[in-house]
Amino acid sequence: MGAIVAGAVLLLIASGKAGFDVAAGFAANGYADHSPGGYSLLAALVCEIIMTMMFLLIILGATDKRAPQGLAPIAIGLGLTLIHLISIPVTNTSVNPARSTGVAVFVGGWALAQLWLFWIAPIIGGCLGAAIYRSIGKAEN
């Protein structure tokens, strides 16, 4: 619900610009014809899985009790920035089903039809990130 409220606020702000058209995409995530760079379904799926996996690895590593205290916000923020720089041209960057849903609800049509990928990929990426961290992040005995 929070993401939909945020989407509504963004819509209110964006609609203040002359010529704004929500049907043009409104920051919705997409692939193929709706990818900012025209990337395929497979490219979008791989990108979102890997970016979500890496984001989770960054979060888990930065917040681990063995990590230096106080640096997690910097690592997480810079990691998310890099993830956006890489994946905005591919999908408009999701790595969060709520973020994708919040704007897709207002775009409708194609954005809702493609929303499944932006739920499935982050779930797979999150599971992969957790499994990898569990296997490589164990404390040495």
N, CA, C and O atoms as CSV, one atom per row, in Angstrom:
chain,resi,resn,atom,element,x,y,z
A,1,MET,N,N,0.835,-1.193,0.000
A,1,MET,CA,C,0.000,0.000,0.000
A,1,MET,C,C,0.875,1.250,0.000
A,1,MET,O,O,0.555,2.244,-0.651
A,2,GLY,N,N,1.986,1.188,0.740
A,2,GLY,CA,C,2.874,2.343,0.794
A,2,GLY,C,C,3.415,2.710,-0.575
A,2,GLY,O,O,3.517,3.891,-0.908
A,3,ALA,N,N,3.764,1.704,-1.374
A,3,ALA,CA,C,4.299,1.967,-2.708
A,3,ALA,C,C,3.235,2.568,-3.624
A,3,ALA,O,O,3.542,3.409,-4.468
A,4,ILE,N,N,2.001,2.141,-3.459
A,4,ILE,CA,C,0.924,2.702,-4.274
A,4,ILE,C,C,0.658,4.153,-3.876
A,4,ILE,O,O,0.406,4.997,-4.736
A,5,VAL,N,N,0.713,4.442,-2.587
A,5,VAL,CA,C,0.575,5.834,-2.134
A,5,VAL,C,C,1.732,6.670,-2.686
A,5,VAL,O,O,1.525,7.788,-3.156
A,6,ALA,N,N,2.947,6.123,-2.626
A,6,ALA,CA,C,4.101,6.835,-3.183
A,6,ALA,C,C,3.930,7.051,-4.681
A,6,ALA,O,O,4.269,8.117,-5.195
A,7,GLY,N,N,3.407,6.050,-5.387
A,7,GLY,CA,C,3.135,6.190,-6.815
A,7,GLY,C,C,2.124,7.289,-7.084
A,7,GLY,O,O,2.253,8.041,-8.050
A,8,ALA,N,N,1.117,7.378,-6.225
A,8,ALA,CA,C,0.111,8.438,-6.375
A,8,ALA,C,C,0.731,9.818,-6.167
A,8,ALA,O,O,0.409,10.762,-6.889
A,9,VAL,N,N,1.606,9.931,-5.193
A,9,VAL,CA,C,2.289,11.207,-4.955
A,9,VAL,C,C,3.151,11.572,-6.164
A,9,VAL,O,O,3.142,12.719,-6.610
A,10,LEU,N,N,3.892,10.600,-6.693
A,10,LEU,CA,C,4.704,10.852,-7.883
A,10,LEU,C,C,3.841,11.248,-9.075
A,10,LEU,O,O,4.205,12.137,-9.845
A,11,LEU,N,N,2.706,10.591,-9.222
A,11,LEU,CA,C,1.787,10.930,-10.304
A,11,LEU,C,C,1.289,12.363,-10.146
A,11,LEU,O,O,1.212,13.105,-11.126
A,12,LEU,N,N,0.958,12.748,-8.943
A,12,LEU,CA,C,0.491,14.113,-8.680
A,12,LEU,C,C,1.573,15.125,-9.062
A,12,LEU,O,O,1.286,16.143,-9.693
A,13,ILE,N,N,2.795,14.842,-8.681
A,13,ILE,CA,C,3.907,15.748,-9.003
A,13,ILE,C,C,4.149,15.775,-10.512
A,13,ILE,O,O,4.217,16.847,-11.113
A,14,ALA,N,N,4.278,14.597,-11.122
A,14,ALA,CA,C,4.600,14.516,-12.553
A,14,ALA,C,C,3.511,15.125,-13.419
A,14,ALA,O,O,3.804,15.715,-14.459
A,15,SER,N,N,2.263,14.992,-13.005
A,15,SER,CA,C,1.165,15.533,-13.813
A,15,SER,C,C,1.136,17.060,-13.785
A,15,SER,O,O,0.349,17.677,-14.504
A,16,GLY,N,N,1.981,17.669,-12.969
A,16,GLY,CA,C,2.096,19.123,-12.947
A,16,GLY,C,C,2.904,19.675,-14.104
A,16,GLY,O,O,2.983,20.891,-14.278
A,17,LYS,N,N,3.504,18.802,-14.898
A,17,LYS,CA,C,4.288,19.238,-16.052
A,17,LYS,C,C,3.417,19.164,-17.297
A,17,LYS,O,O,2.747,18.161,-17.540
A,18,ALA,N,N,3.431,20.225,-18.072
A,18,ALA,CA,C,2.659,20.256,-19.316
A,18,ALA,C,C,3.099,19.109,-20.218
A,18,ALA,O,O,4.295,18.869,-20.387
A,19,GLY,N,N,2.140,18.407,-20.789
A,19,GLY,CA,C,2.427,17.325,-21.713
A,19,GLY,C,C,2.695,15.988,-21.064
A,19,GLY,O,O,2.973,15.012,-21.760
A,20,PHE,N,N,2.619,15.919,-19.736
A,20,PHE,CA,C,2.850,14.639,-19.061
A,20,PHE,C,C,1.816,13.620,-19.502
A,20,PHE,O,O,0.631,13.933,-19.617
A,21,ASP,N,N,2.274,12.387,-19.749
A,21,ASP,CA,C,1.389,11.304,-20.167
A,21,ASP,C,C,1.750,10.041,-19.393
A,21,ASP,O,O,2.794,9.438,-19.644
A,22,VAL,N,N,0.900,9.637,-18.460
A,22,VAL,CA,C,1.176,8.460,-17.643
A,22,VAL,C,C,1.337,7.207,-18.504
A,22,VAL,O,O,2.069,6.290,-18.133
A,23,ALA,N,N,0.660,7.166,-19.643
A,23,ALA,CA,C,0.743,5.995,-20.517
A,23,ALA,C,C,2.119,5.844,-21.154
A,23,ALA,O,O,2.442,4.779,-21.680
A,24,ALA,N,N,2.931,6.893,-21.112
A,24,ALA,CA,C,4.280,6.825,-21.694
A,24,ALA,C,C,5.223,5.982,-20.849
A,24,ALA,O,O,6.327,5.660,-21.287
A,25,GLY,N,N,4.803,5.625,-19.656
A,25,GLY,CA,C,5.626,4.742,-18.846
A,25,GLY,C,C,5.706,5.113,-17.393
A,25,GLY,O,O,5.653,4.232,-16.535
A,26,PHE,N,N,5.831,6.386,-17.084
A,26,PHE,CA,C,5.820,6.850,-15.702
A,26,PHE,C,C,6.741,6.042,-14.795
A,26,PHE,O,O,6.347,5.649,-13.697
A,27,ALA,N,N,7.963,5.795,-15.253
A,27,ALA,CA,C,8.986,5.072,-14.489
A,27,ALA,C,C,8.622,3.617,-14.200
A,27,ALA,O,O,9.184,3.005,-13.291
A,28,ALA,N,N,7.696,3.069,-14.961
A,28,ALA,CA,C,7.348,1.659,-14.786
A,28,ALA,C,C,8.495,0.800,-15.298
A,28,ALA,O,O,9.233,1.197,-16.199
A,29,ASN,N,N,8.629,-0.365,-14.717
A,29,ASN,CA,C,9.641,-1.315,-15.159
A,29,ASN,C,C,9.121,-2.052,-16.375
A,29,ASN,O,O,7.926,-2.326,-16.485
A,30,GLY,N,N,10.035,-2.374,-17.297
A,30,GLY,CA,C,9.589,-3.082,-18.479
A,30,GLY,C,C,10.715,-3.770,-19.217
A,30,GLY,O,O,11.894,-3.544,-18.944
A,31,TYR,N,N,10.330,-4.607,-20.149
A,31,TYR,CA,C,11.270,-5.309,-21.022
A,31,TYR,C,C,10.745,-5.218,-22.437
A,31,TYR,O,O,9.615,-4.784,-22.663
A,32,ALA,N,N,11.565,-5.629,-23.393
A,32,ALA,CA,C,11.237,-5.575,-24.823
A,32,ALA,C,C,10.891,-4.136,-25.220
A,32,ALA,O,O,11.703,-3.232,-25.023
A,33,ASP,N,N,9.718,-3.921,-25.764
A,33,ASP,CA,C,9.346,-2.573,-26.215
A,33,ASP,C,C,9.263,-1.564,-25.074
A,33,ASP,O,O,9.291,-0.358,-25.320
A,34,HIS,N,N,9.163,-2.027,-23.849
A,34,HIS,CA,C,9.009,-1.129,-22.701
A,34,HIS,C,C,10.282,-1.010,-21.863
A,34,HIS,O,O,10.273,-0.394,-20.797
A,35,SER,N,N,11.363,-1.593,-22.342
A,35,SER,CA,C,12.673,-1.414,-21.729
A,35,SER,C,C,13.247,-0.093,-22.237
A,35,SER,O,O,13.154,0.189,-23.432
A,36,PRO,N,N,13.834,0.722,-21.366
A,36,PRO,CA,C,14.414,1.976,-21.850
A,36,PRO,C,C,15.418,1.771,-22.988
A,36,PRO,O,O,15.498,2.596,-23.899
A,37,GLY,N,N,16.175,0.684,-22.941
A,37,GLY,CA,C,17.160,0.405,-23.981
A,37,GLY,C,C,16.739,-0.679,-24.953
A,37,GLY,O,O,17.539,-1.102,-25.788
A,38,GLY,N,N,15.497,-1.140,-24.863
A,38,GLY,CA,C,15.005,-2.172,-25.767
A,38,GLY,C,C,15.508,-3.571,-25.458
A,38,GLY,O,O,15.593,-4.407,-26.357
A,39,TYR,N,N,15.844,-3.843,-24.193
A,39,TYR,CA,C,16.381,-5.149,-23.807
A,39,TYR,C,C,15.283,-6.209,-23.754
A,39,TYR,O,O,14.129,-5.912,-23.443
A,40,SER,N,N,15.656,-7.437,-24.059
A,40,SER,CA,C,14.722,-8.555,-24.134
A,40,SER,C,C,14.235,-9.001,-22.753
A,40,SER,O,O,14.752,-8.572,-21.722
A,41,LEU,N,N,13.245,-9.860,-22.766
A,41,LEU,CA,C,12.723,-10.475,-21.549
A,41,LEU,C,C,13.835,-11.197,-20.796
A,41,LEU,O,O,13.968,-11.030,-19.583
A,42,LEU,N,N,14.632,-11.995,-21.496
A,42,LEU,CA,C,15.707,-12.737,-20.845
A,42,LEU,C,C,16.736,-11.788,-20.225
A,42,LEU,O,O,17.173,-12.002,-19.094
A,43,ALA,N,N,17.118,-10.759,-20.947
A,43,ALA,CA,C,18.086,-9.790,-20.418
A,43,ALA,C,C,17.532,-9.109,-19.170
A,43,ALA,O,O,18.255,-8.919,-18.192
A,44,ALA,N,N,16.261,-8.745,-19.202
A,44,ALA,CA,C,15.634,-8.098,-18.045
A,44,ALA,C,C,15.575,-9.049,-16.856
A,44,ALA,O,O,15.848,-8.646,-15.726
A,45,LEU,N,N,15.221,-10.299,-17.102
A,45,LEU,CA,C,15.139,-11.291,-16.037
A,45,LEU,C,C,16.504,-11.499,-15.383
A,45,LEU,O,O,16.618,-11.470,-14.158
A,46,VAL,N,N,17.528,-11.707,-16.192
A,46,VAL,CA,C,18.870,-11.917,-15.656
A,46,VAL,C,C,19.349,-10.685,-14.906
A,46,VAL,O,O,19.897,-10.799,-13.810
A,47,CYS,N,N,19.150,-9.520,-15.483
A,47,CYS,CA,C,19.571,-8.271,-14.839
A,47,CYS,C,C,18.922,-8.109,-13.475
A,47,CYS,O,O,19.612,-7.835,-12.493
A,48,GLU,N,N,17.623,-8.272,-13.398
A,48,GLU,CA,C,16.914,-8.078,-12.130
A,48,GLU,C,C,17.296,-9.136,-11.091
A,48,GLU,O,O,17.413,-8.823,-9.906
A,49,ILE,N,N,17.491,-10.375,-11.524
A,49,ILE,CA,C,17.912,-11.422,-10.578
A,49,ILE,C,C,19.290,-11.087,-10.014
A,49,ILE,O,O,19.488,-11.103,-8.799
A,50,ILE,N,N,20.234,-10.786,-10.887
A,50,ILE,CA,C,21.612,-10.524,-10.450
A,50,ILE,C,C,21.695,-9.247,-9.614
A,50,ILE,O,O,22.381,-9.225,-8.592
A,51,MET,N,N,21.019,-8.201,-10.028
A,51,MET,CA,C,21.075,-6.944,-9.266
A,51,MET,C,C,20.460,-7.111,-7.875
A,51,MET,O,O,20.987,-6.577,-6.899
A,52,THR,N,N,19.357,-7.842,-7.778
A,52,THR,CA,C,18.746,-8.081,-6.472
A,52,THR,C,C,19.653,-8.956,-5.613
A,52,THR,O,O,19.820,-8.702,-4.420
A,53,MET,N,N,20.236,-9.983,-6.221
A,53,MET,CA,C,21.148,-10.853,-5.486
A,53,MET,C,C,22.327,-10.051,-4.934
A,53,MET,O,O,22.689,-10.193,-3.766
A,54,MET,N,N,22.916,-9.217,-5.772
A,54,MET,CA,C,24.062,-8.414,-5.331
A,54,MET,C,C,23.650,-7.427,-4.238
A,54,MET,O,O,24.401,-7.206,-3.288
A,55,PHE,N,N,22.472,-6.838,-4.365
A,55,PHE,CA,C,22.010,-5.896,-3.347
A,55,PHE,C,C,21.854,-6.604,-2.007
A,55,PHE,O,O,22.242,-6.070,-0.968
A,56,LEU,N,N,21.295,-7.787,-2.032
A,56,LEU,CA,C,21.138,-8.535,-0.786
A,56,LEU,C,C,22.496,-8.918,-0.204
A,56,LEU,O,O,22.684,-8.855,1.011
A,57,LEU,N,N,23.438,-9.311,-1.051
A,57,LEU,CA,C,24.782,-9.628,-0.562
A,57,LEU,C,C,25.439,-8.408,0.087
A,57,LEU,O,O,26.105,-8.527,1.115
A,58,ILE,N,N,25.248,-7.254,-0.513
A,58,ILE,CA,C,25.793,-6.014,0.062
A,58,ILE,C,C,25.148,-5.739,1.419
A,58,ILE,O,O,25.844,-5.433,2.387
A,59,ILE,N,N,23.837,-5.846,1.492
A,59,ILE,CA,C,23.127,-5.583,2.746
A,59,ILE,C,C,23.569,-6.556,3.830
A,59,ILE,O,O,23.885,-6.147,4.947
A,60,LEU,N,N,23.590,-7.838,3.500
A,60,LEU,CA,C,23.974,-8.841,4.499
A,60,LEU,C,C,25.426,-8.670,4.951
A,60,LEU,O,O,25.730,-8.792,6.138
A,61,GLY,N,N,26.307,-8.392,4.013
A,61,GLY,CA,C,27.701,-8.193,4.368
A,61,GLY,C,C,27.924,-6.936,5.190
A,61,GLY,O,O,28.687,-6.948,6.156
A,62,ALA,N,N,27.264,-5.857,4.811
A,62,ALA,CA,C,27.465,-4.578,5.498
A,62,ALA,C,C,26.852,-4.565,6.893
A,62,ALA,O,O,27.303,-3.823,7.766
A,63,THR,N,N,25.830,-5.380,7.101
A,63,THR,CA,C,25.166,-5.393,8.409
A,63,THR,C,C,25.583,-6.572,9.279
A,63,THR,O,O,25.084,-6.733,10.393
A,64,ASP,N,N,26.495,-7.395,8.775
A,64,ASP,CA,C,27.005,-8.525,9.553
A,64,ASP,C,C,27.709,-8.000,10.804
A,64,ASP,O,O,28.345,-6.947,10.768
A,65,LYS,N,N,27.594,-8.724,11.891
A,65,LYS,CA,C,28.222,-8.284,13.146
A,65,LYS,C,C,29.739,-8.186,13.033
A,65,LYS,O,O,30.380,-7.501,13.829
A,66,ARG,N,N,30.313,-8.871,12.046
A,66,ARG,CA,C,31.765,-8.817,11.843
A,66,ARG,C,C,32.198,-7.622,11.002
A,66,ARG,O,O,33.391,-7.328,10.919
A,67,ALA,N,N,31.256,-6.934,10.381
A,67,ALA,CA,C,31.585,-5.779,9.538
A,67,ALA,C,C,31.855,-4.558,10.413
A,67,ALA,O,O,31.331,-4.463,11.523
A,68,PRO,N,N,32.670,-3.622,9.921
A,68,PRO,CA,C,32.914,-2.394,10.683
A,68,PRO,C,C,31.595,-1.671,10.968
A,68,PRO,O,O,30.770,-1.501,10.070
A,69,GLN,N,N,31.408,-1.262,12.174
A,69,GLN,CA,C,30.173,-0.597,12.585
A,69,GLN,C,C,30.079,0.801,11.982
A,69,GLN,O,O,31.075,1.518,11.886
A,70,GLY,N,N,28.896,1.169,11.587
A,70,GLY,CA,C,28.636,2.516,11.100
A,70,GLY,C,C,28.822,2.720,9.611
A,70,GLY,O,O,28.502,3.794,9.103
A,71,LEU,N,N,29.324,1.733,8.895
A,71,LEU,CA,C,29.567,1.907,7.469
A,71,LEU,C,C,28.477,1.304,6.583
A,71,LEU,O,O,28.491,1.491,5.366
A,72,ALA,N,N,27.545,0.589,7.182
A,72,ALA,CA,C,26.495,-0.071,6.391
A,72,ALA,C,C,25.721,0.911,5.506
A,72,ALA,O,O,25.501,0.612,4.333
A,73,PRO,N,N,25.301,2.069,6.022
A,73,PRO,CA,C,24.548,2.979,5.144
A,73,PRO,C,C,25.335,3.425,3.916
A,73,PRO,O,O,24.768,3.600,2.837
A,74,ILE,N,N,26.626,3.605,4.082
A,74,ILE,CA,C,27.451,4.023,2.942
A,74,ILE,C,C,27.543,2.889,1.918
A,74,ILE,O,O,27.337,3.109,0.724
A,75,ALA,N,N,27.852,1.683,2.384
A,75,ALA,CA,C,27.966,0.541,1.478
A,75,ALA,C,C,26.646,0.263,0.773
A,75,ALA,O,O,26.621,0.034,-0.436
A,76,ILE,N,N,25.562,0.281,1.516
A,76,ILE,CA,C,24.247,-0.007,0.929
A,76,ILE,C,C,23.845,1.084,-0.054
A,76,ILE,O,O,23.355,0.785,-1.143
A,77,GLY,N,N,24.045,2.331,0.311
A,77,GLY,CA,C,23.696,3.442,-0.578
A,77,GLY,C,C,24.500,3.449,-1.860
A,77,GLY,O,O,23.947,3.641,-2.943
A,78,LEU,N,N,25.809,3.239,-1.746
A,78,LEU,CA,C,26.650,3.195,-2.946
A,78,LEU,C,C,26.333,1.971,-3.796
A,78,LEU,O,O,26.342,2.043,-5.024
A,79,GLY,N,N,26.053,0.850,-3.140
A,79,GLY,CA,C,25.669,-0.353,-3.877
A,79,GLY,C,C,24.395,-0.139,-4.670
A,79,GLY,O,O,24.310,-0.520,-5.837
A,80,LEU,N,N,23.413,0.467,-4.042
A,80,LEU,CA,C,22.141,0.714,-4.728
A,80,LEU,C,C,22.317,1.718,-5.864
A,80,LEU,O,O,21.670,1.602,-6.905
A,81,THR,N,N,23.182,2.688,-5.666
A,81,THR,CA,C,23.474,3.642,-6.739
A,81,THR,C,C,24.064,2.924,-7.945
A,81,THR,O,O,23.633,3.154,-9.075
A,82,LEU,N,N,25.044,2.058,-7.717
A,82,LEU,CA,C,25.660,1.310,-8.810
A,82,LEU,C,C,24.634,0.407,-9.496
A,82,LEU,O,O,24.610,0.312,-10.723
A,83,ILE,N,N,23.799,-0.246,-8.715
A,83,ILE,CA,C,22.760,-1.101,-9.281
A,83,ILE,C,C,21.847,-0.299,-10.207
A,83,ILE,O,O,21.481,-0.772,-11.283
A,84,HIS,N,N,21.484,0.902,-9.793
A,84,HIS,CA,C,20.641,1.750,-10.646
A,84,HIS,C,C,21.376,2.169,-11.912
A,84,HIS,O,O,20.792,2.158,-12.996
A,85,LEU,N,N,22.640,2.534,-11.792
A,85,LEU,CA,C,23.397,2.945,-12.977
A,85,LEU,C,C,23.475,1.810,-13.997
A,85,LEU,O,O,23.447,2.054,-15.204
A,86,ILE,N,N,23.570,0.592,-13.522
A,86,ILE,CA,C,23.652,-0.562,-14.418
A,86,ILE,C,C,22.299,-0.911,-15.011
A,86,ILE,O,O,22.204,-1.173,-16.210
A,87,SER,N,N,21.245,-0.919,-14.194
A,87,SER,CA,C,19.989,-1.507,-14.653
A,87,SER,C,C,18.906,-0.529,-15.103
A,87,SER,O,O,17.900,-0.972,-15.658
A,88,ILE,N,N,19.060,0.756,-14.893
A,88,ILE,CA,C,18.049,1.683,-15.418
A,88,ILE,C,C,17.900,1.536,-16.935
A,88,ILE,O,O,16.771,1.487,-17.424
A,89,PRO,N,N,18.996,1.465,-17.695
A,89,PRO,CA,C,18.813,1.307,-19.145
A,89,PRO,C,C,18.149,-0.012,-19.549
A,89,PRO,O,O,17.558,-0.109,-20.624
A,90,VAL,N,N,18.246,-1.014,-18.694
A,90,VAL,CA,C,17.705,-2.331,-19.038
A,90,VAL,C,C,16.219,-2.424,-18.684
A,90,VAL,O,O,15.406,-2.796,-19.530
A,91,THR,N,N,15.856,-2.089,-17.440
A,91,THR,CA,C,14.474,-2.299,-16.971
A,91,THR,C,C,13.861,-1.110,-16.239
A,91,THR,O,O,12.695,-1.176,-15.851
A,92,ASN,N,N,14.589,-0.056,-16.042
A,92,ASN,CA,C,14.216,1.064,-15.168
A,92,ASN,C,C,14.444,0.713,-13.704
A,92,ASN,O,O,13.993,1.447,-12.824
A,93,THR,N,N,15.115,-0.360,-13.427
A,93,THR,CA,C,15.496,-0.849,-12.101
A,93,THR,C,C,14.314,-1.101,-11.177
A,93,THR,O,O,13.566,-0.192,-10.817
A,94,SER,N,N,14.176,-2.356,-10.812
A,94,SER,CA,C,13.182,-2.737,-9.819
A,94,SER,C,C,13.886,-3.117,-8.528
A,94,SER,O,O,13.936,-2.321,-7.590
A,95,VAL,N,N,14.426,-4.318,-8.471
A,95,VAL,CA,C,15.005,-4.950,-7.282
A,95,VAL,C,C,14.095,-4.848,-6.058
A,95,VAL,O,O,14.543,-5.034,-4.927
A,96,ASN,N,N,12.828,-4.556,-6.288
A,96,ASN,CA,C,11.858,-4.406,-5.208
A,96,ASN,C,C,10.454,-4.492,-5.800
A,96,ASN,O,O,10.026,-3.569,-6.492
A,97,PRO,N,N,9.728,-5.578,-5.544
A,97,PRO,CA,C,8.384,-5.712,-6.112
A,97,PRO,C,C,7.437,-4.566,-5.738
A,97,PRO,O,O,6.586,-4.187,-6.542
A,98,ALA,N,N,7.570,-4.023,-4.554
A,98,ALA,CA,C,6.691,-2.917,-4.157
A,98,ALA,C,C,6.947,-1.696,-5.029
A,98,ALA,O,O,6.001,-1.031,-5.451
A,99,ARG,N,N,8.205,-1.393,-5.301
A,99,ARG,CA,C,8.551,-0.250,-6.151
A,99,ARG,C,C,7.921,-0.406,-7.534
A,99,ARG,O,O,7.394,0.554,-8.097
A,100,SER,N,N,7.981,-1.611,-8.072
A,100,SER,CA,C,7.432,-1.873,-9.395
A,100,SER,C,C,5.913,-1.776,-9.410
A,100,SER,O,O,5.323,-1.232,-10.344
A,101,THR,N,N,5.298,-2.300,-8.384
A,101,THR,CA,C,3.843,-2.308,-8.300
A,101,THR,C,C,3.279,-0.902,-8.130
A,101,THR,O,O,2.247,-0.565,-8.711
A,102,GLY,N,N,3.961,-0.084,-7.331
A,102,GLY,CA,C,3.485,1.262,-7.019
A,102,GLY,C,C,3.234,2.126,-8.235
A,102,GLY,O,O,2.291,2.917,-8.239
A,103,VAL,N,N,4.054,1.998,-9.271
A,103,VAL,CA,C,3.830,2.797,-10.480
A,103,VAL,C,C,3.045,2.028,-11.533
A,103,VAL,O,O,2.300,2.632,-12.305
A,104,ALA,N,N,3.199,0.701,-11.581
A,104,ALA,CA,C,2.485,-0.102,-12.578
A,104,ALA,C,C,0.975,0.034,-12.428
A,104,ALA,O,O,0.245,0.004,-13.418
A,105,VAL,N,N,0.512,0.184,-11.201
A,105,VAL,CA,C,-0.925,0.341,-10.945
A,105,VAL,C,C,-1.475,1.556,-11.691
A,105,VAL,O,O,-2.607,1.530,-12.172
A,106,PHE,N,N,-0.681,2.612,-11.787
A,106,PHE,CA,C,-1.145,3.836,-12.439
A,106,PHE,C,C,-0.928,3.817,-13.946
A,106,PHE,O,O,-1.686,4.446,-14.685
A,107,VAL,N,N,0.096,3.102,-14.413
A,107,VAL,CA,C,0.332,2.987,-15.852
A,107,VAL,C,C,-0.678,2.021,-16.459
A,107,VAL,O,O,-1.188,2.252,-17.555
A,108,GLY,N,N,-0.967,0.927,-15.733
A,108,GLY,CA,C,-1.934,-0.061,-16.207
A,108,GLY,C,C,-1.412,-0.843,-17.403
A,108,GLY,O,O,-0.204,-0.904,-17.631
A,109,GLY,N,N,-2.310,-1.433,-18.158
A,109,GLY,CA,C,-2.003,-2.130,-19.403
A,109,GLY,C,C,-0.726,-2.940,-19.396
A,109,GLY,O,O,-0.595,-3.913,-18.654
A,110,TRP,N,N,0.225,-2.524,-20.239
A,110,TRP,CA,C,1.466,-3.271,-20.413
A,110,TRP,C,C,2.259,-3.373,-19.118
A,110,TRP,O,O,2.886,-4.400,-18.861
A,111,ALA,N,N,2.242,-2.324,-18.294
A,111,ALA,CA,C,3.028,-2.348,-17.049
A,111,ALA,C,C,2.508,-3.427,-16.109
A,111,ALA,O,O,3.298,-4.115,-15.464
A,112,LEU,N,N,1.207,-3.582,-16.023
A,112,LEU,CA,C,0.636,-4.643,-15.196
A,112,LEU,C,C,0.890,-6.011,-15.817
A,112,LEU,O,O,1.116,-6.986,-15.099
A,113,ALA,N,N,0.853,-6.091,-17.146
A,113,ALA,CA,C,1.105,-7.367,-17.828
A,113,ALA,C,C,2.547,-7.836,-17.633
A,113,ALA,O,O,2.800,-9.040,-17.596
A,114,GLN,N,N,3.486,-6.912,-17.510
A,114,GLN,CA,C,4.891,-7.274,-17.327
A,114,GLN,C,C,5.313,-7.310,-15.864
A,114,GLN,O,O,6.455,-7.656,-15.562
A,115,LEU,N,N,4.427,-6.965,-14.967
A,115,LEU,CA,C,4.751,-6.878,-13.539
A,115,LEU,C,C,5.215,-8.209,-12.953
A,115,LEU,O,O,5.998,-8.221,-12.003
A,116,TRP,N,N,4.751,-9.319,-13.498
A,116,TRP,CA,C,5.133,-10.638,-12.965
A,116,TRP,C,C,6.655,-10.780,-12.886
A,116,TRP,O,O,7.182,-11.315,-11.910
A,117,LEU,N,N,7.370,-10.291,-13.930
A,117,LEU,CA,C,8.825,-10.424,-13.936
A,117,LEU,C,C,9.453,-9.669,-12.763
A,117,LEU,O,O,10.444,-10.116,-12.187
A,118,PHE,N,N,8.869,-8.525,-12.416
A,118,PHE,CA,C,9.443,-7.675,-11.380
A,118,PHE,C,C,8.997,-8.082,-9.978
A,118,PHE,O,O,9.321,-7.422,-8.990
A,119,TRP,N,N,8.255,-9.171,-9.913
A,119,TRP,CA,C,7.992,-9.873,-8.652
A,119,TRP,C,C,8.854,-11.134,-8.586
A,119,TRP,O,O,9.490,-11.407,-7.567
A,120,ILE,N,N,8.871,-11.890,-9.664
A,120,ILE,CA,C,9.602,-13.168,-9.691
A,120,ILE,C,C,11.110,-12.950,-9.583
A,120,ILE,O,O,11.765,-13.603,-8.771
A,121,ALA,N,N,11.670,-12.046,-10.383
A,121,ALA,CA,C,13.124,-11.857,-10.406
A,121,ALA,C,C,13.685,-11.435,-9.046
A,121,ALA,O,O,14.684,-12.011,-8.615
A,122,PRO,N,N,13.092,-10.454,-8.345
A,122,PRO,CA,C,13.629,-10.112,-7.030
A,122,PRO,C,C,13.498,-11.243,-5.999
A,122,PRO,O,O,14.347,-11.384,-5.120
A,123,ILE,N,N,12.454,-12.030,-6.108
A,123,ILE,CA,C,12.310,-13.163,-5.188
A,123,ILE,C,C,13.420,-14.179,-5.446
A,123,ILE,O,O,14.051,-14.666,-4.508
A,124,ILE,N,N,13.658,-14.499,-6.720
A,124,ILE,CA,C,14.737,-15.433,-7.054
A,124,ILE,C,C,16.082,-14.842,-6.641
A,124,ILE,O,O,16.900,-15.530,-6.031
A,125,GLY,N,N,16.315,-13.581,-6.968
A,125,GLY,CA,C,17.574,-12.930,-6.615
A,125,GLY,C,C,17.794,-12.877,-5.119
A,125,GLY,O,O,18.912,-13.080,-4.644
A,126,GLY,N,N,16.736,-12.606,-4.373
A,126,GLY,CA,C,16.845,-12.586,-2.913
A,126,GLY,C,C,17.187,-13.953,-2.349
A,126,GLY,O,O,18.018,-14.070,-1.448
A,127,CYS,N,N,16.551,-14.978,-2.875
A,127,CYS,CA,C,16.850,-16.348,-2.423
A,127,CYS,C,C,18.285,-16.734,-2.766
A,127,CYS,O,O,18.979,-17.332,-1.944
A,128,LEU,N,N,18.730,-16.400,-3.964
A,128,LEU,CA,C,20.112,-16.694,-4.356
A,128,LEU,C,C,21.103,-15.945,-3.468
A,128,LEU,O,O,22.088,-16.523,-3.008
A,129,GLY,N,N,20.842,-14.665,-3.229
A,129,GLY,CA,C,21.725,-13.875,-2.383
A,129,GLY,C,C,21.815,-14.438,-0.980
A,129,GLY,O,O,22.901,-14.508,-0.404
A,130,ALA,N,N,20.692,-14.835,-0.430
A,130,ALA,CA,C,20.679,-15.416,0.913
A,130,ALA,C,C,21.444,-16.737,0.948
A,130,ALA,O,O,22.202,-16.995,1.883
A,131,ALA,N,N,21.243,-17.570,-0.070
A,131,ALA,CA,C,21.940,-18.862,-0.116
A,131,ALA,C,C,23.448,-18.668,-0.265
A,131,ALA,O,O,24.237,-19.350,0.389
A,132,ILE,N,N,23.834,-17.752,-1.114
A,132,ILE,CA,C,25.264,-17.491,-1.303
A,132,ILE,C,C,25.871,-16.937,-0.019
A,132,ILE,O,O,26.940,-17.378,0.404
A,133,TYR,N,N,25.194,-15.974,0.603
A,133,TYR,CA,C,25.744,-15.396,1.827
A,133,TYR,C,C,25.837,-16.442,2.924
A,133,TYR,O,O,26.803,-16.475,3.687
A,134,ARG,N,N,24.839,-17.284,2.993
A,134,ARG,CA,C,24.860,-18.346,4.007
A,134,ARG,C,C,26.061,-19.269,3.806
A,134,ARG,O,O,26.666,-19.733,4.772
A,135,SER,N,N,26.404,-19.533,2.531
A,135,SER,CA,C,27.515,-20.447,2.286
A,135,SER,C,C,28.885,-19.769,2.401
A,135,SER,O,O,29.841,-20.406,2.841
A,136,ILE,N,N,29.000,-18.505,2.021
A,136,ILE,CA,C,30.320,-17.850,2.089
A,136,ILE,C,C,30.465,-16.943,3.303
A,136,ILE,O,O,31.578,-16.539,3.640
A,137,GLY,N,N,29.365,-16.620,3.960
A,137,GLY,CA,C,29.414,-15.660,5.058
A,137,GLY,C,C,29.519,-16.276,6.437
A,137,GLY,O,O,29.445,-15.574,7.446
A,138,LYS,N,N,29.692,-17.592,6.484
A,138,LYS,CA,C,29.777,-18.261,7.784
A,138,LYS,C,C,31.040,-17.828,8.517
A,138,LYS,O,O,32.095,-17.624,7.915
A,139,ALA,N,N,30.904,-17.696,9.811
A,139,ALA,CA,C,32.066,-17.365,10.644
A,139,ALA,C,C,33.033,-18.539,10.649
A,139,ALA,O,O,32.628,-19.701,10.695
A,140,GLU,N,N,34.303,-18.215,10.601
A,140,GLU,CA,C,35.308,-19.285,10.664
A,140,GLU,C,C,35.401,-19.811,12.085
A,140,GLU,O,O,35.346,-19.044,13.047
A,141,ASN,N,N,35.539,-21.112,12.209
A,141,ASN,CA,C,35.623,-21.739,13.525
A,141,ASN,C,C,37.057,-21.795,14.011
A,141,ASN,O,O,37.319,-22.292,15.106
